[in-house]
Amino acid sequence: MSITPAAMAQGKADFEQDIFIDSEEEWFDIQNRIAVFDKNAVITQGTLRITADHIEVAEQEGNRTFTATGAPATYQQQLDDGSMMQAEAETIFYDEQAQQLRMLGKVKVSQANKEISGAELVYDFATQQLRARRGDDENERVTTIFRTDSKNDDEPINR
C-alpha cells in the first residue's frame, strides 16, 4: 500500500499497522475475493476501530474496501494531536488504497469540541478534508455544532 506524505502526517502509525477483524461468524467467497464478518464485528488498525453488525471486505486489483453496516456502525480513531475522532452511521465504507472514509445514513461525527451531523460524510485521510451533505429530503440540513469550553460556575465571566 502506498501512503502519501499528507496521509503519513495524519495517522501514520495506524496506516502502517496490520488490519485485524474479529466477529462471531465469518465466511469467505474465495472465487470472488469477498470476506463477510457477522455479529459484533470489529475492525482495528492501530487506533482506528470500526464496529458493526456486518462487515464485508472485498479485494480487487490489490485494493481492499471495507463496508460496515449496523444500527449504528461506529468509527473511532486517535488523531496525531491526541484527540479522538468518533463517528456513527448506518453504513461506513473504508477504502484502504484511497485512504477515504465514507459514511451514509444518520451520520454523526465528533472531534474535540465539534460535532457534525448529516446524511452523508466523506473524510479523506490524505488531504485531511471532510465533506458533509444533506439527504434527499429538501428539509434536511447538515448541522455543525462548535461547543464552548465548559467553565467552572464559580469563575467570573470576562466579556
LOBA-880050 format. One record per atom (N, C-alpha, C): atom name; y, x, z; residue in one letter. Coordinates in Angstrom, 2 decimals. Layout:
BEGIN
@a=CA; v=Y; u=X; w=Z; r=A
...
//
This chain:
BEGIN
@a=N; v=-1.17; u=0.85; w=0.00; r=M
@a=CA; v=0.00; u=0.00; w=0.00; r=M
@a=C; v=1.22; u=0.90; w=0.00; r=M
@a=N; v=2.19; u=0.62; w=-0.87; r=S
@a=CA; v=3.41; u=1.41; w=-0.86; r=S
@a=C; v=4.46; u=0.67; w=-0.07; r=S
@a=N; v=5.19; u=1.42; w=0.74; r=I
@a=CA; v=6.22; u=0.83; w=1.58; r=I
@a=C; v=7.55; u=1.45; w=1.18; r=I
@a=N; v=8.53; u=0.61; w=0.90; r=T
@a=CA; v=9.84; u=1.10; w=0.51; r=T
@a=C; v=10.55; u=1.67; w=1.73; r=T
@a=N; v=11.53; u=2.58; w=1.53; r=P
@a=CA; v=12.26; u=3.13; w=2.67; r=P
@a=C; v=12.91; u=2.06; w=3.54; r=P
@a=N; v=13.41; u=0.99; w=2.93; r=A
@a=CA; v=14.03; u=-0.07; w=3.72; r=A
@a=C; v=13.01; u=-0.77; w=4.60; r=A
@a=N; v=11.81; u=-0.99; w=4.07; r=A
@a=CA; v=10.77; u=-1.63; w=4.88; r=A
@a=C; v=10.34; u=-0.72; w=6.01; r=A
@a=N; v=10.35; u=0.58; w=5.75; r=M
@a=CA; v=9.96; u=1.52; w=6.80; r=M
@a=C; v=10.95; u=1.46; w=7.96; r=M
@a=N; v=12.21; u=1.16; w=7.66; r=A
@a=CA; v=13.21; u=1.07; w=8.71; r=A
@a=C; v=12.99; u=-0.17; w=9.57; r=A
@a=N; v=12.32; u=-1.17; w=9.03; r=Q
@a=CA; v=12.08; u=-2.41; w=9.75; r=Q
@a=C; v=10.59; u=-2.58; w=9.99; r=Q
@a=N; v=10.12; u=-2.21; w=11.16; r=G
@a=CA; v=8.72; u=-2.41; w=11.50; r=G
@a=C; v=7.79; u=-1.40; w=10.88; r=G
@a=N; v=8.25; u=-0.19; w=10.66; r=K
@a=CA; v=7.43; u=0.85; w=10.04; r=K
@a=C; v=6.08; u=1.00; w=10.73; r=K
@a=N; v=6.11; u=1.06; w=12.03; r=A
@a=CA; v=4.87; u=1.27; w=12.77; r=A
@a=C; v=3.88; u=0.12; w=12.52; r=A
@a=N; v=4.37; u=-1.11; w=12.42; r=D
@a=CA; v=3.47; u=-2.24; w=12.19; r=D
@a=C; v=2.79; u=-2.16; w=10.83; r=D
@a=N; v=3.56; u=-1.85; w=9.78; r=F
@a=CA; v=3.01; u=-1.87; w=8.43; r=F
@a=C; v=2.07; u=-0.70; w=8.16; r=F
@a=N; v=2.06; u=0.27; w=9.04; r=E
@a=CA; v=1.13; u=1.39; w=8.90; r=E
@a=C; v=-0.16; u=1.14; w=9.67; r=E
@a=N; v=-0.23; u=0.02; w=10.40; r=Q
@a=CA; v=-1.40; u=-0.31; w=11.21; r=Q
@a=C; v=-2.41; u=-1.12; w=10.41; r=Q
@a=N; v=-3.66; u=-1.07; w=10.85; r=D
@a=CA; v=-4.70; u=-1.91; w=10.26; r=D
@a=C; v=-4.41; u=-3.38; w=10.59; r=D
@a=N; v=-4.95; u=-4.26; w=9.77; r=I
@a=CA; v=-4.81; u=-5.70; w=9.98; r=I
@a=C; v=-6.13; u=-6.21; w=10.57; r=I
@a=N; v=-6.03; u=-6.91; w=11.70; r=F
@a=CA; v=-7.19; u=-7.50; w=12.36; r=F
@a=C; v=-7.07; u=-9.01; w=12.31; r=F
@a=N; v=-8.20; u=-9.69; w=12.09; r=I
@a=CA; v=-8.23; u=-11.15; w=12.12; r=I
@a=C; v=-9.39; u=-11.59; w=12.99; r=I
@a=N; v=-9.10; u=-12.41; w=13.98; r=D
@a=CA; v=-10.10; u=-12.97; w=14.87; r=D
@a=C; v=-10.08; u=-14.48; w=14.71; r=D
@a=N; v=-11.26; u=-15.10; w=14.83; r=S
@a=CA; v=-11.36; u=-16.55; w=14.77; r=S
@a=C; v=-12.69; u=-16.98; w=15.36; r=S
@a=N; v=-12.86; u=-18.28; w=15.50; r=E
@a=CA; v=-14.13; u=-18.81; w=16.00; r=E
@a=C; v=-15.16; u=-18.94; w=14.88; r=E
@a=N; v=-14.67; u=-19.14; w=13.64; r=E
@a=CA; v=-15.56; u=-19.26; w=12.48; r=E
@a=C; v=-14.93; u=-18.53; w=11.31; r=E
@a=N; v=-15.76; u=-17.97; w=10.46; r=E
@a=CA; v=-15.24; u=-17.38; w=9.22; r=E
@a=C; v=-16.30; u=-17.44; w=8.15; r=E
@a=N; v=-15.83; u=-17.47; w=6.90; r=W
@a=CA; v=-16.75; u=-17.42; w=5.76; r=W
@a=C; v=-16.07; u=-16.70; w=4.62; r=W
@a=N; v=-16.88; u=-16.17; w=3.72; r=F
@a=CA; v=-16.37; u=-15.35; w=2.62; r=F
@a=C; v=-16.89; u=-15.85; w=1.28; r=F
@a=N; v=-16.01; u=-15.90; w=0.29; r=D
@a=CA; v=-16.36; u=-16.16; w=-1.10; r=D
@a=C; v=-16.19; u=-14.82; w=-1.79; r=D
@a=N; v=-17.28; u=-14.05; w=-1.83; r=I
@a=CA; v=-17.22; u=-12.67; w=-2.32; r=I
@a=C; v=-16.83; u=-12.61; w=-3.79; r=I
@a=N; v=-17.36; u=-13.51; w=-4.59; r=Q
@a=CA; v=-17.07; u=-13.50; w=-6.02; r=Q
@a=C; v=-15.58; u=-13.70; w=-6.29; r=Q
@a=N; v=-14.95; u=-14.62; w=-5.55; r=N
@a=CA; v=-13.53; u=-14.91; w=-5.77; r=N
@a=C; v=-12.59; u=-14.12; w=-4.85; r=N
@a=N; v=-13.16; u=-13.25; w=-4.03; r=R
@a=CA; v=-12.40; u=-12.39; w=-3.13; r=R
@a=C; v=-11.49; u=-13.18; w=-2.19; r=R
@a=N; v=-12.10; u=-14.16; w=-1.51; r=I
@a=CA; v=-11.38; u=-15.01; w=-0.57; r=I
@a=C; v=-12.14; u=-14.99; w=0.76; r=I
@a=N; v=-11.38; u=-14.85; w=1.84; r=A
@a=CA; v=-11.95; u=-14.94; w=3.19; r=A
@a=C; v=-11.24; u=-16.07; w=3.91; r=A
@a=N; v=-12.00; u=-16.87; w=4.65; r=V
@a=CA; v=-11.44; u=-18.00; w=5.38; r=V
@a=C; v=-11.81; u=-17.86; w=6.85; r=V
@a=N; v=-10.79; u=-18.03; w=7.70; r=F
@a=CA; v=-10.96; u=-17.92; w=9.15; r=F
@a=C; v=-10.48; u=-19.23; w=9.76; r=F
@a=N; v=-11.37; u=-19.89; w=10.51; r=D
@a=CA; v=-11.05; u=-21.20; w=11.08; r=D
@a=C; v=-11.13; u=-21.19; w=12.60; r=D
@a=N; v=-10.37; u=-22.10; w=13.18; r=K
@a=CA; v=-10.35; u=-22.37; w=14.62; r=K
@a=C; v=-9.81; u=-21.18; w=15.40; r=K
@a=N; v=-8.60; u=-21.35; w=15.90; r=N
@a=CA; v=-7.94; u=-20.33; w=16.72; r=N
@a=C; v=-7.90; u=-18.98; w=16.03; r=N
@a=N; v=-7.47; u=-18.97; w=14.78; r=A
@a=CA; v=-7.41; u=-17.74; w=14.00; r=A
@a=C; v=-6.14; u=-16.96; w=14.36; r=A
@a=N; v=-6.29; u=-15.64; w=14.45; r=V
@a=CA; v=-5.18; u=-14.78; w=14.83; r=V
@a=C; v=-5.19; u=-13.53; w=13.96; r=V
@a=N; v=-4.04; u=-13.25; w=13.31; r=I
@a=CA; v=-3.84; u=-12.01; w=12.57; r=I
@a=C; v=-2.97; u=-11.11; w=13.43; r=I
@a=N; v=-3.35; u=-9.84; w=13.58; r=T
@a=CA; v=-2.49; u=-8.87; w=14.24; r=T
@a=C; v=-2.39; u=-7.63; w=13.37; r=T
@a=N; v=-1.19; u=-7.07; w=13.31; r=Q
@a=CA; v=-0.93; u=-5.80; w=12.63; r=Q
@a=C; v=0.19; u=-5.15; w=13.43; r=Q
@a=N; v=-0.18; u=-4.25; w=14.34; r=G
@a=CA; v=0.80; u=-3.70; w=15.25; r=G
@a=C; v=1.34; u=-4.81; w=16.13; r=G
@a=N; v=2.67; u=-4.99; w=16.17; r=T
@a=CA; v=3.26; u=-6.06; w=16.98; r=T
@a=C; v=3.34; u=-7.38; w=16.22; r=T
@a=N; v=3.06; u=-7.37; w=14.90; r=L
@a=CA; v=3.07; u=-8.60; w=14.10; r=L
@a=C; v=1.86; u=-9.43; w=14.50; r=L
@a=N; v=2.08; u=-10.71; w=14.77; r=R
@a=CA; v=1.00; u=-11.60; w=15.19; r=R
@a=C; v=1.24; u=-12.97; w=14.58; r=R
@a=N; v=0.22; u=-13.49; w=13.88; r=I
@a=CA; v=0.26; u=-14.83; w=13.31; r=I
@a=C; v=-0.93; u=-15.60; w=13.88; r=I
@a=N; v=-0.68; u=-16.78; w=14.41; r=T
@a=CA; v=-1.76; u=-17.63; w=14.91; r=T
@a=C; v=-1.77; u=-18.93; w=14.12; r=T
@a=N; v=-2.98; u=-19.47; w=13.91; r=A
@a=CA; v=-3.09; u=-20.68; w=13.10; r=A
@a=C; v=-4.43; u=-21.35; w=13.34; r=A
@a=N; v=-4.52; u=-22.60; w=12.88; r=D
@a=CA; v=-5.79; u=-23.31; w=12.90; r=D
@a=C; v=-6.70; u=-22.79; w=11.79; r=D
@a=N; v=-6.08; u=-22.38; w=10.67; r=H
@a=CA; v=-6.83; u=-21.99; w=9.48; r=H
@a=C; v=-6.07; u=-20.85; w=8.78; r=H
@a=N; v=-6.76; u=-19.78; w=8.45; r=I
@a=CA; v=-6.16; u=-18.67; w=7.70; r=I
@a=C; v=-7.03; u=-18.35; w=6.50; r=I
@a=N; v=-6.39; u=-18.23; w=5.35; r=E
@a=CA; v=-7.09; u=-17.85; w=4.13; r=E
@a=C; v=-6.49; u=-16.55; w=3.61; r=E
@a=N; v=-7.35; u=-15.59; w=3.30; r=V
@a=CA; v=-6.92; u=-14.31; w=2.76; r=V
@a=C; v=-7.48; u=-14.17; w=1.36; r=V
@a=N; v=-6.60; u=-13.96; w=0.40; r=A
@a=CA; v=-7.02; u=-13.79; w=-1.00; r=A
@a=C; v=-6.60; u=-12.39; w=-1.44; r=A
@a=N; v=-7.48; u=-11.72; w=-2.16; r=E
@a=CA; v=-7.17; u=-10.39; w=-2.66; r=E
@a=C; v=-7.28; u=-10.39; w=-4.18; r=E
@a=N; v=-6.20; u=-9.92; w=-4.81; r=Q
@a=CA; v=-6.16; u=-9.86; w=-6.27; r=Q
@a=C; v=-5.42; u=-8.60; w=-6.68; r=Q
@a=N; v=-6.04; u=-7.81; w=-7.50; r=E
@a=CA; v=-5.44; u=-6.59; w=-8.04; r=E
@a=C; v=-4.84; u=-5.72; w=-6.94; r=E
@a=N; v=-5.58; u=-5.54; w=-5.85; r=G
@a=CA; v=-5.15; u=-4.66; w=-4.78; r=G
@a=C; v=-4.12; u=-5.24; w=-3.82; r=G
@a=N; v=-3.72; u=-6.49; w=-4.02; r=N
@a=CA; v=-2.75; u=-7.12; w=-3.12; r=N
@a=C; v=-3.44; u=-8.23; w=-2.34; r=N
@a=N; v=-3.14; u=-8.28; w=-1.05; r=R
@a=CA; v=-3.66; u=-9.35; w=-0.20; r=R
@a=C; v=-2.54; u=-10.31; w=0.16; r=R
@a=N; v=-2.87; u=-11.60; w=0.10; r=T
@a=CA; v=-1.96; u=-12.62; w=0.57; r=T
@a=C; v=-2.67; u=-13.41; w=1.67; r=T
@a=N; v=-1.91; u=-13.78; w=2.68; r=F
@a=CA; v=-2.44; u=-14.49; w=3.82; r=F
@a=C; v=-1.74; u=-15.83; w=3.89; r=F
@a=N; v=-2.51; u=-16.91; w=4.03; r=T
@a=CA; v=-1.95; u=-18.25; w=4.18; r=T
@a=C; v=-2.47; u=-18.82; w=5.49; r=T
@a=N; v=-1.55; u=-19.10; w=6.40; r=A
@a=CA; v=-1.90; u=-19.63; w=7.71; r=A
@a=C; v=-1.35; u=-21.04; w=7.84; r=A
@a=N; v=-2.20; u=-21.98; w=8.26; r=T
@a=CA; v=-1.76; u=-23.35; w=8.46; r=T
@a=C; v=-2.12; u=-23.79; w=9.88; r=T
@a=N; v=-1.27; u=-24.62; w=10.44; r=G
@a=CA; v=-1.53; u=-25.10; w=11.79; r=G
@a=C; v=-0.55; u=-26.17; w=12.18; r=G
@a=N; v=-0.68; u=-26.58; w=13.41; r=A
@a=CA; v=0.19; u=-27.64; w=13.92; r=A
@a=C; v=0.87; u=-27.18; w=15.20; r=A
@a=N; v=1.75; u=-26.20; w=15.16; r=P
@a=CA; v=2.14; u=-25.38; w=14.01; r=P
@a=C; v=1.40; u=-24.05; w=13.97; r=P
@a=N; v=1.58; u=-23.32; w=12.86; r=A
@a=CA; v=1.19; u=-21.91; w=12.80; r=A
@a=C; v=2.36; u=-21.13; w=13.39; r=A
@a=N; v=2.10; u=-20.01; w=14.04; r=T
@a=CA; v=3.19; u=-19.24; w=14.66; r=T
@a=C; v=3.17; u=-17.80; w=14.18; r=T
@a=N; v=4.35; u=-17.19; w=14.26; r=Y
@a=CA; v=4.54; u=-15.79; w=13.89; r=Y
@a=C; v=5.41; u=-15.14; w=14.94; r=Y
@a=N; v=5.10; u=-13.91; w=15.28; r=Q
@a=CA; v=6.00; u=-13.14; w=16.13; r=Q
@a=C; v=5.87; u=-11.67; w=15.77; r=Q
@a=N; v=6.97; u=-10.93; w=15.97; r=Q
@a=CA; v=6.95; u=-9.50; w=15.71; r=Q
@a=C; v=8.10; u=-8.86; w=16.48; r=Q
@a=N; v=7.81; u=-7.69; w=17.05; r=Q
@a=CA; v=8.86; u=-6.93; w=17.72; r=Q
@a=C; v=9.59; u=-6.12; w=16.66; r=Q
@a=N; v=10.91; u=-6.28; w=16.60; r=L
@a=CA; v=11.73; u=-5.57; w=15.63; r=L
@a=C; v=12.10; u=-4.20; w=16.16; r=L
@a=N; v=12.62; u=-3.36; w=15.28; r=D
@a=CA; v=12.92; u=-1.99; w=15.66; r=D
@a=C; v=13.93; u=-1.88; w=16.79; r=D
@a=N; v=14.80; u=-2.89; w=16.94; r=D
@a=CA; v=15.79; u=-2.84; w=18.02; r=D
@a=C; v=15.20; u=-3.32; w=19.35; r=D
@a=N; v=13.89; u=-3.63; w=19.35; r=G
@a=CA; v=13.21; u=-4.06; w=20.57; r=G
@a=C; v=13.19; u=-5.56; w=20.76; r=G
@a=N; v=13.98; u=-6.31; w=19.99; r=S
@a=CA; v=13.99; u=-7.76; w=20.13; r=S
@a=C; v=12.76; u=-8.36; w=19.45; r=S
@a=N; v=12.42; u=-9.57; w=19.86; r=M
@a=CA; v=11.29; u=-10.27; w=19.27; r=M
@a=C; v=11.79; u=-11.32; w=18.29; r=M
@a=N; v=11.16; u=-11.38; w=17.13; r=M
@a=CA; v=11.38; u=-12.47; w=16.19; r=M
@a=C; v=10.19; u=-13.40; w=16.37; r=M
@a=N; v=10.46; u=-14.68; w=16.61; r=Q
@a=CA; v=9.40; u=-15.67; w=16.79; r=Q
@a=C; v=9.66; u=-16.82; w=15.85; r=Q
@a=N; v=8.58; u=-17.37; w=15.29; r=A
@a=CA; v=8.73; u=-18.47; w=14.34; r=A
@a=C; v=7.54; u=-19.41; w=14.42; r=A
@a=N; v=7.78; u=-20.63; w=13.95; r=E
@a=CA; v=6.69; u=-21.59; w=13.80; r=E
@a=C; v=6.95; u=-22.42; w=12.56; r=E
@a=N; v=5.87; u=-22.85; w=11.92; r=A
@a=CA; v=5.95; u=-23.66; w=10.71; r=A
@a=C; v=4.59; u=-24.30; w=10.48; r=A
@a=N; v=4.55; u=-25.27; w=9.59; r=E
@a=CA; v=3.27; u=-25.87; w=9.24; r=E
@a=C; v=2.42; u=-24.89; w=8.43; r=E
@a=N; v=3.09; u=-24.11; w=7.55; r=T
@a=CA; v=2.38; u=-23.12; w=6.72; r=T
@a=C; v=3.17; u=-21.82; w=6.70; r=T
@a=N; v=2.46; u=-20.71; w=6.87; r=I
@a=CA; v=3.06; u=-19.38; w=6.82; r=I
@a=C; v=2.32; u=-18.58; w=5.77; r=I
@a=N; v=3.06; u=-18.06; w=4.79; r=F
@a=CA; v=2.50; u=-17.19; w=3.76; r=F
@a=C; v=2.99; u=-15.77; w=4.02; r=F
@a=N; v=2.09; u=-14.81; w=3.97; r=Y
@a=CA; v=2.46; u=-13.41; w=4.14; r=Y
@a=C; v=1.89; u=-12.64; w=2.96; r=Y
@a=N; v=2.76; u=-12.04; w=2.16; r=D
@a=CA; v=2.36; u=-11.23; w=1.00; r=D
@a=C; v=2.49; u=-9.78; w=1.42; r=D
@a=N; v=1.34; u=-9.12; w=1.57; r=E
@a=CA; v=1.32; u=-7.76; w=2.09; r=E
@a=C; v=2.07; u=-6.78; w=1.18; r=E
@a=N; v=1.84; u=-6.86; w=-0.12; r=Q
@a=CA; v=2.46; u=-5.92; w=-1.06; r=Q
@a=C; v=3.97; u=-6.16; w=-1.19; r=Q
@a=N; v=4.37; u=-7.41; w=-1.30; r=A
@a=CA; v=5.79; u=-7.74; w=-1.44; r=A
@a=C; v=6.53; u=-7.62; w=-0.11; r=A
@a=N; v=5.80; u=-7.49; w=1.00; r=Q
@a=CA; v=6.40; u=-7.42; w=2.33; r=Q
@a=C; v=7.29; u=-8.64; w=2.56; r=Q
@a=N; v=6.73; u=-9.81; w=2.28; r=Q
@a=CA; v=7.51; u=-11.04; w=2.37; r=Q
@a=C; v=6.77; u=-12.09; w=3.19; r=Q
@a=N; v=7.52; u=-12.78; w=4.03; r=L
@a=CA; v=7.01; u=-13.86; w=4.85; r=L
@a=C; v=7.70; u=-15.14; w=4.40; r=L
@a=N; v=6.92; u=-16.16; w=4.05; r=R
@a=CA; v=7.48; u=-17.44; w=3.61; r=R
@a=C; v=6.91; u=-18.53; w=4.49; r=R
@a=N; v=7.78; u=-19.37; w=5.06; r=M
@a=CA; v=7.34; u=-20.42; w=5.97; r=M
@a=C; v=7.80; u=-21.77; w=5.43; r=M
@a=N; v=6.91; u=-22.75; w=5.50; r=L
@a=CA; v=7.19; u=-24.09; w=4.98; r=L
@a=C; v=6.86; u=-25.16; w=6.02; r=L
@a=N; v=7.69; u=-26.19; w=6.07; r=G
@a=CA; v=7.40; u=-27.35; w=6.91; r=G
@a=C; v=7.78; u=-27.18; w=8.36; r=G
@a=N; v=8.85; u=-27.85; w=8.77; r=K
@a=CA; v=9.31; u=-27.84; w=10.17; r=K
@a=C; v=9.45; u=-26.41; w=10.70; r=K
@a=N; v=10.18; u=-25.60; w=9.96; r=V
@a=CA; v=10.35; u=-24.18; w=10.29; r=V
@a=C; v=11.37; u=-24.02; w=11.40; r=V
@a=N; v=11.04; u=-23.15; w=12.34; r=K
@a=CA; v=11.96; u=-22.81; w=13.42; r=K
@a=C; v=11.78; u=-21.33; w=13.70; r=K
@a=N; v=12.88; u=-20.56; w=13.62; r=V
@a=CA; v=12.85; u=-19.12; w=13.85; r=V
@a=C; v=13.85; u=-18.77; w=14.94; r=V
@a=N; v=13.41; u=-17.94; w=15.89; r=S
@a=CA; v=14.28; u=-17.49; w=16.97; r=S
@a=C; v=14.27; u=-15.98; w=17.04; r=S
@a=N; v=15.45; u=-15.41; w=17.22; r=Q
@a=CA; v=15.58; u=-13.97; w=17.45; r=Q
@a=C; v=16.81; u=-13.75; w=18.30; r=Q
@a=N; v=16.62; u=-13.04; w=19.41; r=A
@a=CA; v=17.70; u=-12.77; w=20.36; r=A
@a=C; v=18.39; u=-14.09; w=20.70; r=A
@a=N; v=19.67; u=-14.24; w=20.39; r=N
@a=CA; v=20.38; u=-15.46; w=20.75; r=N
@a=C; v=20.66; u=-16.35; w=19.54; r=N
@a=N; v=19.82; u=-16.24; w=18.50; r=K
@a=CA; v=19.98; u=-17.06; w=17.30; r=K
@a=C; v=18.73; u=-17.89; w=17.05; r=K
@a=N; v=18.95; u=-19.07; w=16.48; r=E
@a=CA; v=17.83; u=-19.94; w=16.10; r=E
@a=C; v=18.17; u=-20.60; w=14.77; r=E
@a=N; v=17.21; u=-20.61; w=13.85; r=I
@a=CA; v=17.39; u=-21.23; w=12.54; r=I
@a=C; v=16.26; u=-22.22; w=12.34; r=I
@a=N; v=16.59; u=-23.40; w=11.82; r=S
@a=CA; v=15.56; u=-24.38; w=11.51; r=S
@a=C; v=15.84; u=-24.99; w=10.14; r=S
@a=N; v=14.78; u=-25.35; w=9.46; r=G
@a=CA; v=14.89; u=-25.96; w=8.14; r=G
@a=C; v=13.50; u=-26.27; w=7.61; r=G
@a=N; v=13.43; u=-26.60; w=6.34; r=A
@a=CA; v=12.16; u=-26.95; w=5.72; r=A
@a=C; v=11.45; u=-25.74; w=5.13; r=A
@a=N; v=12.23; u=-24.71; w=4.71; r=E
@a=CA; v=11.64; u=-23.51; w=4.11; r=E
@a=C; v=12.47; u=-22.30; w=4.53; r=E
@a=N; v=11.77; u=-21.22; w=4.82; r=L
@a=CA; v=12.44; u=-19.98; w=5.17; r=L
@a=C; v=11.67; u=-18.83; w=4.55; r=L
@a=N; v=12.39; u=-17.89; w=3.95; r=V
@a=CA; v=11.78; u=-16.70; w=3.36; r=V
@a=C; v=12.43; u=-15.49; w=4.00; r=V
@a=N; v=11.59; u=-14.58; w=4.53; r=Y
@a=CA; v=12.09; u=-13.35; w=5.13; r=Y
@a=C; v=11.50; u=-12.17; w=4.35; r=Y
@a=N; v=12.38; u=-11.32; w=3.83; r=D
@a=CA; v=11.98; u=-10.14; w=3.08; r=D
@a=C; v=12.11; u=-8.93; w=4.00; r=D
@a=N; v=10.97; u=-8.34; w=4.37; r=F
@a=CA; v=10.99; u=-7.20; w=5.28; r=F
@a=C; v=11.70; u=-6.00; w=4.66; r=F
@a=N; v=11.54; u=-5.79; w=3.36; r=A
@a=CA; v=12.12; u=-4.62; w=2.69; r=A
@a=C; v=13.64; u=-4.65; w=2.69; r=A
@a=N; v=14.23; u=-5.82; w=2.40; r=T
@a=CA; v=15.69; u=-5.92; w=2.34; r=T
@a=C; v=16.28; u=-6.43; w=3.65; r=T
@a=N; v=15.42; u=-6.89; w=4.56; r=Q
@a=CA; v=15.83; u=-7.48; w=5.83; r=Q
@a=C; v=16.76; u=-8.68; w=5.59; r=Q
@a=N; v=16.43; u=-9.47; w=4.58; r=Q
@a=CA; v=17.22; u=-10.65; w=4.27; r=Q
@a=C; v=16.39; u=-11.90; w=4.53; r=Q
@a=N; v=17.07; u=-12.93; w=5.02; r=L
@a=CA; v=16.43; u=-14.18; w=5.36; r=L
@a=C; v=17.17; u=-15.29; w=4.62; r=L
@a=N; v=16.40; u=-16.17; w=3.99; r=R
@a=CA; v=16.97; u=-17.30; w=3.27; r=R
@a=C; v=16.30; u=-18.58; w=3.76; r=R
@a=N; v=17.11; u=-19.57; w=4.13; r=A
@a=CA; v=16.58; u=-20.85; w=4.61; r=A
@a=C; v=17.07; u=-21.96; w=3.70; r=A
@a=N; v=16.23; u=-22.99; w=3.53; r=R
@a=CA; v=16.58; u=-24.14; w=2.68; r=R
@a=C; v=16.20; u=-25.43; w=3.38; r=R
@a=N; v=16.91; u=-26.48; w=2.99; r=R
@a=CA; v=16.57; u=-27.81; w=3.49; r=R
@a=C; v=15.40; u=-28.34; w=2.68; r=R
@a=N; v=14.86; u=-29.46; w=3.11; r=G
@a=CA; v=13.77; u=-30.09; w=2.38; r=G
@a=C; v=14.28; u=-30.94; w=1.23; r=G
@a=N; v=13.41; u=-31.73; w=0.64; r=D
@a=CA; v=13.76; u=-32.58; w=-0.50; r=D
@a=C; v=14.67; u=-33.74; w=-0.13; r=D
@a=N; v=14.64; u=-34.17; w=1.13; r=D
@a=CA; v=15.49; u=-35.26; w=1.59; r=D
@a=C; v=16.94; u=-34.77; w=1.65; r=D
@a=N; v=17.82; u=-35.46; w=0.94; r=E
@a=CA; v=19.23; u=-35.04; w=0.88; r=E
@a=C; v=19.91; u=-35.07; w=2.24; r=E
@a=N; v=19.36; u=-35.81; w=3.19; r=N
@a=CA; v=19.94; u=-35.87; w=4.52; r=N
@a=C; v=19.52; u=-34.69; w=5.40; r=N
@a=N; v=18.52; u=-33.94; w=4.97; r=E
@a=CA; v=18.08; u=-32.77; w=5.73; r=E
@a=C; v=19.10; u=-31.66; w=5.60; r=E
@a=N; v=19.17; u=-30.83; w=6.61; r=R
@a=CA; v=20.09; u=-29.71; w=6.63; r=R
@a=C; v=19.37; u=-28.49; w=7.20; r=R
@a=N; v=19.89; u=-27.32; w=6.93; r=V
@a=CA; v=19.46; u=-26.11; w=7.60; r=V
@a=C; v=20.40; u=-25.94; w=8.78; r=V
@a=N; v=19.86; u=-25.67; w=9.94; r=T
@a=CA; v=20.67; u=-25.55; w=11.15; r=T
@a=C; v=20.52; u=-24.17; w=11.74; r=T
@a=N; v=21.65; u=-23.55; w=12.08; r=T
@a=CA; v=21.66; u=-22.27; w=12.78; r=T
@a=C; v=22.41; u=-22.45; w=14.08; r=T
@a=N; v=21.84; u=-21.94; w=15.15; r=I
@a=CA; v=22.47; u=-22.01; w=16.47; r=I
@a=C; v=22.68; u=-20.58; w=16.96; r=I
@a=N; v=23.92; u=-20.25; w=17.31; r=F
@a=CA; v=24.24; u=-18.99; w=17.96; r=F
@a=C; v=24.44; u=-19.30; w=19.43; r=F
@a=N; v=23.51; u=-18.86; w=20.25; r=R
@a=CA; v=23.58; u=-19.16; w=21.68; r=R
@a=C; v=24.55; u=-18.20; w=22.36; r=R
@a=N; v=25.32; u=-18.73; w=23.30; r=T
@a=CA; v=26.23; u=-17.89; w=24.07; r=T
@a=C; v=25.43; u=-17.16; w=25.14; r=T
@a=N; v=25.94; u=-16.02; w=25.57; r=D
@a=CA; v=25.30; u=-15.31; w=26.67; r=D
@a=C; v=25.44; u=-16.15; w=27.92; r=D
@a=N; v=24.35; u=-16.29; w=28.66; r=S
@a=CA; v=24.44; u=-17.07; w=29.89; r=S
@a=C; v=25.14; u=-16.23; w=30.95; r=S
@a=N; v=26.05; u=-16.86; w=31.64; r=K
@a=CA; v=26.84; u=-16.18; w=32.68; r=K
@a=C; v=26.43; u=-16.73; w=34.04; r=K
@a=N; v=26.64; u=-15.93; w=35.05; r=N
@a=CA; v=26.43; u=-16.37; w=36.41; r=N
@a=C; v=27.49; u=-17.43; w=36.72; r=N
@a=N; v=27.10; u=-18.56; w=37.26; r=D
@a=CA; v=28.04; u=-19.65; w=37.53; r=D
@a=C; v=29.14; u=-19.25; w=38.50; r=D
@a=N; v=28.89; u=-18.23; w=39.34; r=D
@a=CA; v=29.89; u=-17.80; w=40.30; r=D
@a=C; v=30.93; u=-16.88; w=39.69; r=D
@a=N; v=30.68; u=-16.36; w=38.50; r=E
@a=CA; v=31.63; u=-15.44; w=37.88; r=E
@a=C; v=32.79; u=-16.21; w=37.28; r=E
@a=N; v=34.02; u=-15.69; w=37.42; r=P
@a=CA; v=35.15; u=-16.35; w=36.75; r=P
@a=C; v=35.05; u=-16.17; w=35.25; r=P
@a=N; v=35.56; u=-17.14; w=34.52; r=I
@a=CA; v=35.55; u=-17.08; w=33.06; r=I
@a=C; v=36.91; u=-16.58; w=32.61; r=I
@a=N; v=36.93; u=-15.47; w=31.91; r=N
@a=CA; v=38.18; u=-14.91; w=31.38; r=N
@a=C; v=38.37; u=-15.42; w=29.97; r=N
@a=N; v=39.50; u=-16.03; w=29.72; r=R
@a=CA; v=39.77; u=-16.55; w=28.37; r=R
@a=C; v=41.06; u=-16.01; w=27.88; r=R
//
